[in-house]
């Protein structure tokens, strides 16, 4: 606060229209005074003074409404609370002095100005960072007064505003203080009894938006009836979903909820209600309902706009957010371009998240977003730019076998007969069944010398006429095996074989083929790999090919076959096959499309795990502890995103016979049934975004060189992953559980690492990326989903959203915030707890688990930890600001297992990790349009402008007005029409 004193109506922070409106209010008062003067001779003096005091109170109301008219005739303002000068006394709660905050600028040059929503003659200074302004505490009786609003709050200390006559004498004065009714839970819409045993229901998987009613908008289907109103009961502690009793009372009493203070009476508390000395009602539940619930909050339409916040460019701040559903309805290529271009405009640093990603990062995110939600399984693809992940499988394990089948002499010619097999294990990583046509390339640069021909390359001769049986197709620059039908259940693995018999003319029938045949000419082959087509579109590849080492084959006796295997996106290598160094990743097949180093070979058949989750058996379960390498397993539960480990099944198939074929029937025995709820990749297929928070399901190809760090983002050991994962520090695996690290501040971009991540929208971000303009939650600041549950396409794709029951996080108290987030987590039906860090090695080949029911983080009551973190961090200017929230231990509260008692023993997906934040975001706002203004008006004996004496009070009027800053009918572009905008009074009362 500055020490400069000036009339708030003349301060620079108030615009000219405000001055004009308040001047009009003063004119009304002056006319009223003249009228009163005309009847003074006919009326008692006390009546005249009473009317003057009432008019002064009305002037205070008009003063407040004038501020609203000028500063809330838009959709970008914030309503925040200031910092009181003193702690409350008499066991009362501190009052909140409210401010409207208006931002300007962008990027690193954001500035905020503040408009007080209480009577004062001084204004806070502007600031470069949104902050709670300090409130000047004046001396009682020296131009200040106390307003006793809600009885449980400390009286508000505010300044008198004088009303002067034509001679400059003060003849009346007023003071006001504003209460934010939108800081409370809306008792007329919150809560339901649709859950178990009549408790509060939270949306469960597969419905993707946990915070909103999935049904189309209707009078009896409020958008935010998922809010857990039952937690307002102080007796509610650990029961996440309640028993429905309190909601039943609230629901039954709604017809009687007509005034700001009617909630307690409507649920059955009859007058007179007894209060304690601190102003709170004696009954704890009645007191909680009076403090934290509102019955008069009016719904309204809002035009979502990009906030003024650090990291958001000035080119986007204050502009309309883009509607995801509108883009979804556009031609896909143009929608992807628009999505990417808008991010680049609004968040110019966001593309720097790409690290070593080789393609178009922003367009890839766009393609993944639209493919996640659309109703088909056709990927959005543009070669060299982007690939969208949709309902199709990816290559999880790859084997090529080379078998000397025969020699033949026909028609005077000698033929070498080789059978080449390419076996791909396809993994349907999604939680949806997939069906389509697959096709894989024949790729091998192996060459051999025989007879007079010093070098024949397999891939070249395979493409010659009448050599291959069946005939291979030449397309997209590759040879392709014939297509095959694929049908996979959610999360199912299955090996699909492709074979070709090559009958190669090597010379005259009089010649011979020496055995052994040097197939590969002893050269290591990393010049070929694989490509996989799905319904005639290339969707997967070994971008940097694979390592395949040649070998001798013999005929008719001896070693007739050898096989070369890899696990895509697992161990990769730049150097010679046996020399490394290795880039050890997590085996996420979605990354094979991007990783820049060749896939390292996998021991066959010892480490071959067909038709089930990949385990390098002889590495992770070897008795030789030096072989127990981190790369020995593919465990989604250890990925940065979290997840669940599919069962491995019987290990009876494991063989040491190198001659066994990769599709031998024994590999299909003991295969566990796939579980849909354990699929690591979630698709919506709803054909619409129900919430912008669903962007948290979008695959994010994070490609950085990881450095270990702790959960707060402070650098950990500093060891790089190749040092830590392959060194003696981890030979005890699998008896100790590990996980891939989050990206620390010291991580560097690298094209050889990545996997296991979706966009972290609403949980703690990688420390490297937790910075303005790069945090994934910023996407909520620039996108919205319209009226997402509406049956009308025009409403889903429109500019407006309904705000009904949304609570202002900048001003809400603990109880209201708890109600927004409380509830059992239901977005991960397989959520469980790890019971031992030692692997169960009979069928799971992973740490054993038990099912777990988990709710929002707690201290003593449900969701207190989240509420405390929100209050510690505010005020907020953006969704990303909220996601930064940390508790008093400086731990992130959103998506952080460490804030639960089970700690890192929790095994969950990112959907569960982000669920609490998604509830909070969809049920909240950072501004308000529902207020109650408490006004005192006084008629005083005329006092000259320069007098320092205290005025003689002749009469006093105390009024409370419920004011709704109703946006009214908007203009054609959906902005507020300032010509007709009038905040209206919906209720008034004396106090």
Buried (B, 14 or more C-beta within 10 A) or exposed (E): BEEEEEEBBEBEBBBEBBBEBBEEBBEBBBEBBEEBEEEEEEEEEEBBBBBBBBBBBBBBBBBBBBBBBBBBBBBBBBBBBBEBEEEBEEEBBBBBBBBBBBBBBBBEEBBBBBBBBBBBBBBBEEBEEBBBBBBBEBEEEEBBBBBBBBBBBBBBBBBBBBBBBEEEBBBBBBBBBBBBBBBBBBBBBBBBBBBEEBBBBBBBBBBBBBBBBBEEBEEEBBBBBBBBBBBBBEEBEEBBBBBBEBBBBBBEBBEBBEBBBBBBBBBEBEEEBEBEEBBBBEBEBBBBBBBBBBBBBBBBBBBBBBBBBBBBBBEBBBBBBBBBBBBBBBEBBEBBBBBBBBBBBBBBBBBBBBBBBBBBBBBBBBBBBBBBBBEEBBBBBBEEBBBBBBBBBBBBBBBBBBBBBBBEEEEEEBBBBBBBBBBBBBBBBBBBBBEBEBBBBBBBBBBBBBBEBEEBBBBEBBBEEEBBEEBBBEBEEBBBBEBEEBEBBBBBBBBBBBBBBBBBBBBEEEEEBEBBBBBBBEBBBBBBBBBBBBBEBBBBBBBBBBBBBBBBBEBEEEBBBBBBBBBBBBBBBBEEBEEBEBBBBBBBBBBBBBBBBBBBBBEBBBBBBBBBBBBBBBBBBBEEEEBBBBBBBBBBBBBBBBBBBBBBBBBEBBBEEBBBBBBBEEBEEBBBEBBBBBBBBBBBBBEBBBBBBBBBBBBBBBBBBBBBBBBBBEBBEEBBBBEBBBEEEBBEBBEEBBBBBBBBBBBBBBBBBBBBBBBBBBBBBBBBBBBBBBBBBBBBBBBBBBBBBBEEEEBBBBBBBBBBBBBBBBBBBBBBBBBBBBBBBBBBBBBBBBEEBEBBBEEBBBBBBEEBEBBBBBBEBBBBBBBBBBBEBBBBBBBBBBBBBBBEEEBBBBBBBBBBEBEEBBBBBBBBBBBBBBBBBBBBBBBBBBBBBBBBBBBBEBBEEEEEEEBEEBBBBBBBBBBBBBBBEBEEEBBBEEEEBEBEEBBBEEE
